[in-house]
Amino acid sequence: MFLLQIEWDPIKYIDLGFFKLHFYSLMWITAFIIGFSIMKRIYKNEGESEESLDSLFIYSVLGIMLGARLGHVIFYQSELITEDFFSIFLPFKFKGGFEFTGFQGLASHGAAIAMIISMYLYNKKVLHKTVLWILDRVVIPVASGAVFVRIGNFINSEIIGKETGSDFGVVFKQLGETEPRHPAQLYEAFCYIFVFLILFYFYWKTKKSEQQGFLFGLFLVLLWTIRFFVEFVKEAQVEGRDDYISFMNTGQVLSVPFILIGLYFMFFYKPKTNLN
């Protein structure tokens, strides 16, 4: 039975002397590099220029990172606005003494909202097609990136699951844990692999990319449905804050609108005009 129990106590960074290279940061970098290569292949297939791809990368990185951070603060840790404002935008903690923390506290709901906004701006300033055209394509690399982000969370022993109450699970030693918990991060990472593969299949093997909004909607439905159910085995993301509404916690409540929006774009949305 104990073969099902893993004691997790990894190093989180490589000390280079002048700089600590965190594996979590490496996972984000990996996500963006792989995402860029996927999007490069898609843009080549669509006949789009490399210049517009470079701009897309900049808009994506800035939008997703800023949105993820602001989303965490707004939805989970709003007290930072008044108690430690500059820590929202800088990788440092000032309250209680100056400390380098890295960019901790990133919310996927905020990243999703910011991605939509940044793609709107990108389309308006650079691409000049439709917002849904770019969203239908950018969700493919975003889905692949989500896998690496959750692996990074696992390395950091954050966003942990609830205690399993059995010999199955992961003991997060760096948190002083002694009881096995659900590896919720790995559950999500594993499921997101299939989200990526499904989107990849629909783009390359079907004509669904020609149906504006379908791939974007499919992404929303798949990813946030997974998030909704994994939340049942997660601990609260901010200590002492469950924020249950009915039977749902904050993450689940925020996931429902994304799922409904996704269903709308998959089955009900009809573009008013076709812009090329």
N, C-alpha and C positions, 0 to 999 in steps of 0.2 A: 504493500500500500504506500510506503514512503517513497517509492519510485515516482509517484505522482506529485511529490512535494519538492519544490525548488527553492533553495536559499539564494536570494539575489543580493549580491553585494559587490557590484562592479566599481571600477574607477570611473569617474565622470569626465575626466579631462586628462590631457597630456601636458605636463608642466614643461614649458620650453624655456623657463628661466625668466625671460622678459614678458612672457605671455602664457596664459593658460588656454589651451585649445580644447574647448568643451565639445564632447561628442554630440550633444544636443544641437549645437550650432552646426556641426558637420552634417547632421541629418537635414537641417533646413537648406544648407548649401547643396547637398545631394539632390534634394527635392527640386530645387530651382534649376540645377544643371540638367537633370533628366527631363524635367518639364520643358525646358528650352529646346532640347534635342527632339522631343516628340512634336512640339509646335513647329519646329523648323521643317520637319517632314510634312506636316499638315499644310503649312504655308506653301511649300514647294508643290504639293498636289493641287493647291488652289491657285497657283500662279501669282502669289503675292511676293512682294519684294523683301529682301533681307533688311532693308532700312526700316520698313514697317514692323518687322519682327523684333529688331533691336529696341524700338520704341515700346512695343508690347511688353518686353521683358522689364523695362524700367517702370512702366505703369503698374505691372503686376506685382513686382517686389515691393514697391512703395505702398501700393494700395493694400495688399494682403497683410504686410507687417504692421502698418499703422492701424488698420481696421481690427486686426486680431488683438492688439494691445488695448485700444480704446474699448473694444467689445468686452474684454475682461474687466476693465475698470467700471464701465457703465453697468454691466449685468451682475458682476460678482463682488467688486471691491470699490464701490463708489466713494468710500471714506478717504481714498488716496487723493481725491480732488482737493480736499481741505487739509488733510494731514501731511501729505508728502507729494505735492503736485509735480515737482520736477522728476520724480522717480517714474512717472507715467511715460515719459518720453526718453529718459536716459537710463542706461544700464547700471544705475547706482541707487542705493538706498541712502537717504539723508536723515530720516527720522531715527533717533536713537544712536546716532553715530554714522559717519560716512563709511559705506561699504559697497564694493563692486558686486553686483548680483547677476549681471547679464540681463537679457530681456526675458524675465520670468513673468508668467501670467499672460497667456495668449488664448483668446477665445475664438473657436471656429465659427461661431455665429457672427461675430464681428467681422471676421475675415471674409465670410460669404457676402455680407452686406457691402463691405468695402470693395470686394472684387467686382460686384455689379456696378457700383459707382465709378470705379476706375476704368472699367471697360466702356462705360458710357462716355467718359471723357476721352479715352483713347480713340473710340470710334469717331467722335465729333472732331477731334483735332488731327487725327492721322489717317484712319482707315476709310471713313466716309462710305460705309455700307449701312448696316443696321446693327443695333446693339445685340440683337439676338443672333445675328450671324457670327459674331465673335464669341458670344457666350456659348453657343452650341459647340464651338471648337475648343475653347480654352478650358472647359470643364474636364476634358480628357486628361491633360497633364496635371490639372489640379487634383483629380482623383488619385493619380499616381503619387503626387506629392504628399497627400494625406497619409499614405502608408508610412512614409519615412518620418513624418512628424510624430505619429503615434509611437513608432519605435524609439524615437528620441525621448518621448515622455516615459517610456519604460526604462530606458537607461538612466533617466533622472529620478526614477522611483516616484513619479508624480502622476496625478489623476489615477490613483490606485482604486482597486475594487474593494468591495465589502468582504469581510471574513467569510470563508466558505463553510465553516463549521464542520470540516472534515479534514482528512489528510491531503486532499487535493488542493493545489494552489501554489502561490508564490509567497515566500516570506521575505519581506522587504527589510533586510537587515540594517540598512543605513537609516531607516526611520525608527530603529529600536524595536521592530516588530518581532514577535515570536510565533504568531499564528498565521497560517496560510490564508492568502486573500485571492480573489479573482484577479487574474492579469487582464483587467478591462482594456488596457492599452493595446495588448496583443489581440484581443478579440476584435477590436475595431480595425487594427492594421490588417488582419487576415481578411476581414469582410471587405475592406476597401480595395484589396487586390481584385476582387470579383467585380466591384463597381467599375474599376478601371478597365478590366477585360470586356465587360458588357458594353461600355461606351465605345471602346476601341473597335469592337466587333460591329456595332451599329453604324459607326462612321465609315469604316472601310469596306464592309461586306453588304451593306444595305443602302437604300436611297433615303434613309431617314434624315440625313443631314440636309436634304433639300426641303424638309418640312420645318419651317422656322419655329424654333422654340422647343422642338421635341427632345433633342439631346440634352438641352439645358434642364428641361422639366424632368427627364429621366434621372439625371444626376441628382437633382434636389430630392426626388422621391426615394431613390435608393440610399443615398448617403444619410439623409436625416431620419429615415426609418430605422436604419442600423443604429444611429446615434440614440434614437428614442428608446430602443429596447436594451441597448448596452447600459443606459443610465440606471436601469433597475439594479444592476450589480455594482454601481459606482458609489464611492463615498462622496460627500459634498465637496465641491472643488475649493471652497473657502471654509476653513475650520469653523464649526459652530453655526453654519448657515446652510440649512437644507432647502428652505424656501419652497415647501411643498404647497401646491395649489391642487386641491382635490387629491388624486393619487399621484400627481406629477410633480417632479422637481423643476428647478429653473431651466435646466438643459432640455427637458422634455417639452415644457411649455413653449420655449423658443423654437423647438423643432417643428411643432405642428404647423405654423404658418408656412414654413418652407415646403413642407410636404403638400399642403393644399395648393400653393402656388405652382409647384411642380406638376400636379395633376391637371391644373388648368392649362398649362402650356402643352402638355402631352395630348390632351383630348378635346379641349374647347377653344383654344386660341386660334383665331383666324387673322392673318396679317391683312391690314387694309391696303397696303401697297407693296409691290415687290421692287426693292431698290437694289441695283447691281453696281 
